Structures are given as structure tokens and as C-alpha cells.
Amino acid sequence: MNTTTRVCVIGGGVVGASVLYHLTKLGWSDVMLLERSDLTSGSTWHAAGGFHTLNGDTNMAALQGYTIRLYRELEELTGLSCGLHHVGGVTLADTQERFDMLKAERAKHRFMGLETEILGPEEIKQVAPITNIDGILGALYDPLDGHLDPSGTTHAYARAARMGGAEITTHCKVLETNPRVDGTWDVVTEKGTIHAEHVVNAAGLWAREVGAMAGVYLPLHPMEHQYIVTDEIAEIYERATEHPHVMDPAGESYLRQEGRGLCIGFYEQPCKPWAVNGTPWSFGHELLPDDFDKIEDSIAFAYRRFPILETAGVKSVIHGPFTFAPDGNPLVGPVPGLRNYWSACGVMAGFSQGGGVGLTLAQWMVDGTPDRDVFAMDVARFGRILTPGYTLPKVIENYRNRFSVAYPNEELPAARPFRTTPLYDAFDRMGAVWGQQYGLEVANYFAEEGEARYETPSFRRSNALAATAREVKAVREAVGINELQNFGKYLVTGRDARGWLDRVMAGRVPAPGRLSLTPMLNRNGRLIGDFTISCLSETEFQLTASYGAQDYHLRWFENWLEGDVHVRNVSDTRTGFQIAGPNARALLQEVTRADVGAGAFRFMDVKTLPLGLSTALVQRVSYTGDLGYEIYVDAMEHRALWDLLWQAGQAFGLRPFGMRAMMSLRLDKFFGSWLREYSPDYTPAETGLDRFISFGKPADFIGRAAAEAERTTGPARKLCAFEVDAADADVNAYEPIWLDGSVQGFCTSGGYSHHAGKSIALGFVPTARAEDGLEVEIEILGDMRPARLITTPLFDADGARMRG
Ligand SMILES: Cc1cc2nc3c(=O)[nH]c(=O)nc-3n(C[C@H](O)[C@H](O)[C@H](O)COP(=O)(O)OP(=O)(O)OC[C@H]3O[C@@H](n4cnc5c(N)ncnc54)[C@H](O)[C@@H]3O)c2cc1C
């Protein structure tokens, strides 16, 4: 066994093997994998081996598509069989909502190049004849669905990795991982210590324990899971072709042919977490005892959906554990707070996702960044606030919802409320209907007396419409107030702070007392942040960006820290409110003696002002696109600031507004938002954020070369706004945009502009076609809706109110 290596992958399940293979594929051959037992000794060996592309997140679906297509390549490369059965599969819909979701998925697949189809009940019967189609509205058919041999596939990855120079050592348990001061690691094993430049935690069922060896908590938890293999069934083995997969979300089951019989597994509601206090090291190639009680109802449902099952005996029961993160997606990437320590854990569908996880992590390690937006599986997406107490109920919720319809406006209830501001109770009394972001309770809207305190999850316009309209009207006609807690906020201080910001941010760093907007780019010139920089002094700056991206951004900042620069996350200690609307200035003037008149307090100014009992940092900018101010105070003074503004605001028609109104207001001005319009999938020139890049500044900002190259060639696609002739459903995300009879673009987000009374979409079309008045069609929930490209904002088109 080598005692030095560039990368030490811990864990020889399908995920660790895939990471190892992809590292060699991208050119790193000095890599090794350590497995405490034989390969596949965790969840991998007892998996049902099913794979599919369907995933609520589009990039995850694309990576699942990559994984599935990879198997043939692996077989050819290694000569080993993955035991592939590309039999296709149908996902059934028994309600309109579920059918809407499948149609929305089908629409997304069009521009992803996936050949899925919507089937009617009779077509389902032809494709999957053992299905009882009573009450079924339709299905999504995916020819890529299938299953494989879990062990054969893992060994194929392993052989391919060995062929690329990797070393694999089995029966070698890792006991400790100890960092050295230079950022490398000593990996202490039963067979000696290995000095590794990088460590990858791919320890599956033991990922929590292996993470703890490095002092980190990885938010994942194992759940028990069971599937049944039946005896032979004549109707199955007498078929000329193999029966396809059938996912029955109503019955929370997946079914496929296994040999001459069937195999059916369940995501049952009375599910059980496993090994709550830690995975025993003694657990190996063993199964959990059968537990028919918890799947009794699921089996009864399956008998109705697939009556043939009732006649079949049970040949075997497979009951084993596998891990989930709180949202069911993997935990991949550099672990925040550690150097050269990488996560490839929490992969609950190793055979759908393992290839994509391996590719992503290898790209991150070798190239410095994945080639697409992978935030949906970034280990940084939950932040460092999570505890096992939070993870467990979320994982149970996720398991139970595995087959539920995922609505775009849905707020899941487990582990809430968790993080709240001092105004939580007051807002609750005022009728707040809550959402959650990064563990924080955020008001989505305020219901009035007699209105429901619950937003109906829907793909169509929800019951929040009236309340949202009221709040938008208050902002546009009087003044609205909204908490600023859910902004990510960072304080950058030090002698070299300005120079550092000039290097890390692509835009201009403002003069003292001024603000600037700037994109942050990665080395490939892709967007990894859209920030507001507030210059408080030559050595002190405040940055604001998305609240949910805190660890994602901090990880990047820490990577690039140099000189006398200190970055502090003040997201939760510095908070406050934004006020916006025509009366915002008068309200602000009412609560301060300082002159805040248009001449004294200009658009994009930042000032320290006495405000009631507090000294506040006030900046004149608003994401609503209206005359507005962001007012920041210490979190301890949040309530006093509220009392001050609320009391004074009554004379000016002040009303609270929530996130639903905010999202409608920003559409009036075509403002993009993080992870919708702005993400590593897009570039500044594509999204129009290049107007904030300071090409003239001398600093060699990160991503400069790529941004300049794009400036020369121009982007192939452009982010544009559309007015949509929608019915009762607006654009959400990734709906295809049809032009001249083919799909030539897609939407990034959309919604209803209450101010203009119009349905608005933002999306990409080829630059050559991006002209005012362009007629397109947008496919919303399977319906083709006419839409026109518009270039004039729906509110304050000349910016007179915002800047005046
Ligand atoms: C009943 C059941 C059915 C399933 N069906 C499917 C399916 O149809 N399709 C699908 O995609 N997924 C399915 N899964 C999920 C799938 O099994 C997992 O997604 C996958 O196996 C995860 O692989 P992994 O490599 O992350 O983890 P694991 O398979 O748990 O591998 C981790 C490895 O790390 C090793 N290790 C841990 N600690 C150390 C250490 N300290 N030193 C050295 N080595 C260590 C372990 O021995 C183990 O071999 C199913 C799971 C179950 C339980």
C-alpha cells in the first residue's frame, strides 16, 4: 500500500468507486481508495439497482442522465458487465396535480435532450400491462429507466479506476483523519498511515462517523428501506420483452421485473430511521429483519394497482439502511471550514446519481469548479447551523415525501420553527404565513382576518394571490416594510480590504458613502454571486447577497483570503428592514433628524444615521425597484427599530409585505434573482450583469479573462423578459420557449405582476432573436401559451421614482 497519495477516497461503495474512476478520467492517477471490508460493504450491495432521470432539480436530472449513459461506456472500457436492463419506465399520475408535475417535467426534458413522453391510460396499459389503470390520468414514460447489478457496476467503476492508475486497498479501515498545518492530511488506518493531499469522505452509512474524525458534522441520516422479490409469475416470464418499471407515487412504490418474477419496494409513511446514535462499525454484509407491519398499507395498495401481485408468493425480502440528507439530495463538494476535505455522501440513489456525483467532485478537485450549477447537491447549502436534531425529522419528512408532488410554492413543516427573528411572534399575530430559508422563518405574506393561514401548494396561482396583490399595492402606492434578515451579510475589514474586493468582485468597488452592484465570478467567468458592496470607510465594507448562499460564499472568500483582510459573516447579527414605496422618504425623514431629502441622500448612498434609539446603517437601494431604503441595525435593536418605523409609518400607509410580494415587485423591473437568473450555469453577458463589470479597473479580478473573451465574441443567448398570455398558471422555472416550431430557449423564473396585472417570464433565447416584440410560445404545464418579448419595465421605466 502506498503511504503517500494525492487523493485518499474513504469508502468503496458505488459512490467512492465512481469518484475514484472520475479522478483518473480527468487525469489524476496518483489516487487511492480505502475500504474497511470488501467493496460494496455498505448500502451498495443490497440496492435494488434501479435508475431513472426524474428529479425536481434540472441539473440533478441532467447528472442522472449522465450517470445512466455512463454504464455502457464503463462496460466497454472494462469488459465487465454492469448487468444493464434498459427496460424503460412509467411514472403514474392519479391526480391532476401529479399529472401537472409530470407534464412540467416533460417540458423541461425537451431542452435537456431527454426523450420522455406523456402517455394516456390506454397507452400505459400497453406499455405496462400489469397496471390497473382505474383512476389513472396518465404517466410519464422514460426510455432511459432501468436497473443493473449493483455489485457488478461498483466493480466496473473500480476496474476502470485501476486501469487509470488508481490503487484500491480493501480490509483497511480508516481510524483517524488528522489535518497538517499545510492543509494536507494524515489518514491513519489499520494498515498504517497515509499522507494525502486531499481526503474524500465517501463512507456512505458511516459518513457521519468518518466526518466526525475530521471534526465536522455532515447532515445525513440512514433510513430503513425494504423491497420484496416475488416468486415466478407466468404473465411476466411468458412476455416476449422485459416488463418496464412502474413508479406509482400514489402507492409510494416502485416495481420492476426481477428474473421471472417482480420486485416491488416502498417509501412507506410509517418509515423508520436507523442507527440514530451512530452506525455500528460491526454492521457489514447483513440485512435488517423483515418488517411487514410498516408496509402493510403499502402492500394492500399495491395489490389494487397490480392485482397480479396477490397471486404471487414472496421469494425474498431485502431490508437495509441507506442515507439521506435533509432534502434528499447528495452532499458533495469541499466541506466548509476544512482544507482539502471533500464530501461525497448522502447519496440516496447511488445508481441514478453516482456517476454524476463522481464527475462533479472530480471536476471540482481537478479543475477547481464543476462545469455547471450544482448548488442542489452542494455540501455547503445547509450552512454550519445544522444539528442531528434538525436532520432527523427532515430526513423522515423527505423519505415520506419521496413520491409526493413537489410544488414550487410548497413549504415543508418538519423541524419548524427553527430560526426566528425577534419579530416572529408579532408577525405571527399580524397573520404571517411563513416560509423557510436556510433554517430561517421568513414571512411569505400576511393573511387578513378570515383568510386561510396556509398557502395551498399548487402549480397554478395559489390562495396567496389576494394578499400578495394588497401588499404590492401598498408598496407601489404608499410604503411597505419587509425584514432584511434574509440577506447574507458580510463585513470585510482591513488595510487590504479594497484591493481584495477589487480582485474577488468583478465590479467597481465604490467610494466611501456609496454602494455598487457587482457580479462575483469563478475562474471560468461564470456567476457565483450578485453582491451589493457598501463602502463604510476605506477599511470597512459591507457585502450583501443571498441568505441561502452563506456557506457557499464564505467558502469562496476563505479560499481567496490574503493580506490584511478579515471577512465576518454578520447575516444574523446585523438585521433590520427595508422600506419601499412613494412614501418611503417621508417615513424615513419622520424618524431621523438627519436630512434625507433627495439631494442629501442620493440613490446608491450609504449613511450612518441616528434613528430613534439606534444608530443605523441606511442605504438607498431597493430590490422592489421603487424608492426605497435598507436600514440595518444590531439584531438586539431589531424590535426597537420595528416599533419606531411601525408607529411612524401609520400616517404614511405603511404595510408589511412578504416574499411573495417581493418576487412580484422585482418582476416589474425584470430584476433577476440568485439561483434563478444568476447561477454558475450563466455568464454576466448572458444575463446582462456584464453592465456591472468594471473592465476598466486595473485589478486582475477572478474570471476576468473569460469575461473579456465573452465580451469580444458576445453571448449566444440572452436573458429576456416576456409578457405571457397565461391562464391560471404562471411560469415557474425551466419551461421551454418555442420559437418557429422548435424549442430554442427556456425560462428561468416568472410569476404574476400584480402592479401591471400581467403574467411575466424571464428566460433565455438566442441573442440574434432577442428583439422587442418577438413572438414566442411558452409551454406551461403542457399548454402552449403565446408570449411576447418585452424590453420596457412595467414600472418606473425611466427610473425616475427609484433614483429621484
Ligand atoms: C433496500 C435498498 C434498496 C435500494 N435500491 C436502490 C435503487 O434501486 N437504486 C438506487 O440508485 N439506489 C438504491 N438504494 C440506495 C443505494 O444503495 C445507495 O444510494 C448507495 O449504495 C450509496 O452508496 P455509497 O457508496 O454512498 O455508500 P455505501 O454503499 O454505504 O458505501 C460506503 C462504504 O464505505 C466503507 N467505509 C465506511 N467507513 C469506512 C472507514 N472508516 N474506512 C474504510 N472504509 C469505510 C463501507 O464499508 C462501505 O463499503 C437502495 C438502498 C437500499 C437500502
The ligand as an SDF file (V2000), in Angstrom:
LIG
                    3D

 53 58  0  0  0  0  0  0  0  0999 V2000
  -33.0400   -1.7750    0.2390 C   0  0  0  0  0  0  0  0  0  0  0  0
  -32.3700   -0.7160   -0.5920 C   0  0  0  0  0  0  0  0  0  0  0  0
  -32.7160   -0.5950   -1.9210 C   0  0  0  0  0  0  0  0  0  0  0  0
  -32.1010    0.3930   -2.7010 C   0  0  0  0  0  0  0  0  0  0  0  0
  -32.4190    0.4940   -4.0300 N   0  0  0  0  0  0  0  0  0  0  0  0
  -31.8030    1.4190   -4.8070 C   0  0  0  0  0  0  0  0  0  0  0  0
  -32.1000    1.5110   -6.1750 C   0  0  0  0  0  0  0  0  0  0  0  0
  -32.9380    0.7870   -6.7160 O   0  0  0  0  0  0  0  0  0  0  0  0
  -31.4420    2.4540   -6.9150 N   0  0  0  0  0  0  0  0  0  0  0  0
  -30.5210    3.2990   -6.3560 C   0  0  0  0  0  0  0  0  0  0  0  0
  -29.9590    4.1380   -7.0670 O   0  0  0  0  0  0  0  0  0  0  0  0
  -30.2270    3.2210   -5.0320 N   0  0  0  0  0  0  0  0  0  0  0  0
  -30.8330    2.3030   -4.2600 C   0  0  0  0  0  0  0  0  0  0  0  0
  -30.5240    2.2300   -2.9250 N   0  0  0  0  0  0  0  0  0  0  0  0
  -29.6010    3.2110   -2.3710 C   0  0  0  0  0  0  0  0  0  0  0  0
  -28.1450    2.8360   -2.6730 C   0  0  0  0  0  0  0  0  0  0  0  0
  -27.8840    1.6140   -2.0860 O   0  0  0  0  0  0  0  0  0  0  0  0
  -27.2240    3.9210   -2.1430 C   0  0  0  0  0  0  0  0  0  0  0  0
  -27.5510    5.1490   -2.7550 O   0  0  0  0  0  0  0  0  0  0  0  0
  -25.7620    3.6440   -2.4420 C   0  0  0  0  0  0  0  0  0  0  0  0
  -25.4340    2.3370   -2.1530 O   0  0  0  0  0  0  0  0  0  0  0  0
  -24.8590    4.5750   -1.6500 C   0  0  0  0  0  0  0  0  0  0  0  0
  -23.5260    4.2180   -1.9070 O   0  0  0  0  0  0  0  0  0  0  0  0
  -22.3040    4.8220   -1.0870 P   0  0  0  0  0  0  0  0  0  0  0  0
  -21.0900    4.4280   -1.8090 O   0  0  0  0  0  0  0  0  0  0  0  0
  -22.5410    6.2630   -0.8680 O   0  0  0  0  0  0  0  0  0  0  0  0
  -22.3830    4.2100    0.3580 O   0  0  0  0  0  0  0  0  0  0  0  0
  -22.1310    2.7290    0.9100 P   0  0  0  0  0  0  0  0  0  0  0  0
  -22.6320    1.7160   -0.0410 O   0  0  0  0  0  0  0  0  0  0  0  0
  -22.6920    2.6960    2.2920 O   0  0  0  0  0  0  0  0  0  0  0  0
  -20.5660    2.5890    0.9230 O   0  0  0  0  0  0  0  0  0  0  0  0
  -19.7400    3.1520    1.8940 C   0  0  0  0  0  0  0  0  0  0  0  0
  -18.5050    2.2920    2.0190 C   0  0  0  0  0  0  0  0  0  0  0  0
  -17.5860    2.9550    2.8750 O   0  0  0  0  0  0  0  0  0  0  0  0
  -16.9200    1.9800    3.6450 C   0  0  0  0  0  0  0  0  0  0  0  0
  -16.3920    2.6450    4.8350 N   0  0  0  0  0  0  0  0  0  0  0  0
  -17.1140    3.2940    5.7910 C   0  0  0  0  0  0  0  0  0  0  0  0
  -16.3040    3.7460    6.7580 N   0  0  0  0  0  0  0  0  0  0  0  0
  -15.0510    3.3920    6.4140 C   0  0  0  0  0  0  0  0  0  0  0  0
  -13.7910    3.5780    7.0300 C   0  0  0  0  0  0  0  0  0  0  0  0
  -13.6650    4.1950    8.2140 N   0  0  0  0  0  0  0  0  0  0  0  0
  -12.6930    3.0940    6.4120 N   0  0  0  0  0  0  0  0  0  0  0  0
  -12.7990    2.4750    5.2050 C   0  0  0  0  0  0  0  0  0  0  0  0
  -13.9810    2.2420    4.5930 N   0  0  0  0  0  0  0  0  0  0  0  0
  -15.1000    2.7080    5.1960 C   0  0  0  0  0  0  0  0  0  0  0  0
  -18.0140    0.9880    3.9400 C   0  0  0  0  0  0  0  0  0  0  0  0
  -17.5190   -0.2720    4.3340 O   0  0  0  0  0  0  0  0  0  0  0  0
  -18.7870    0.9540    2.6230 C   0  0  0  0  0  0  0  0  0  0  0  0
  -18.3390   -0.0650    1.7700 O   0  0  0  0  0  0  0  0  0  0  0  0
  -31.1270    1.2450   -2.1250 C   0  0  0  0  0  0  0  0  0  0  0  0
  -30.7920    1.1020   -0.7810 C   0  0  0  0  0  0  0  0  0  0  0  0
  -31.4120    0.1400   -0.0100 C   0  0  0  0  0  0  0  0  0  0  0  0
  -31.0420    0.0200    1.4180 C   0  0  0  0  0  0  0  0  0  0  0  0
  1  2  1  0
  2  3  1  0
  2 52  2  0
  3  4  2  0
  4  5  1  0
  4 50  1  0
  5  6  2  0
  6  7  1  0
  6 13  1  0
  7  8  2  0
  7  9  1  0
  9 10  1  0
 10 11  2  0
 10 12  1  0
 12 13  2  0
 13 14  1  0
 14 15  1  0
 14 50  1  0
 15 16  1  0
 16 17  1  0
 16 18  1  0
 18 19  1  0
 18 20  1  0
 20 21  1  0
 20 22  1  0
 22 23  1  0
 23 24  1  0
 24 25  2  0
 24 26  1  0
 24 27  1  0
 27 28  1  0
 28 29  2  0
 28 30  1  0
 28 31  1  0
 31 32  1  0
 32 33  1  0
 33 34  1  0
 33 48  1  0
 34 35  1  0
 35 36  1  0
 35 46  1  0
 36 37  1  0
 36 45  1  0
 37 38  2  0
 38 39  1  0
 39 40  1  0
 39 45  2  0
 40 41  1  0
 40 42  2  0
 42 43  1  0
 43 44  2  0
 44 45  1  0
 46 47  1  0
 46 48  1  0
 48 49  1  0
 50 51  2  0
 51 52  1  0
 52 53  1  0
M  END
$$$$
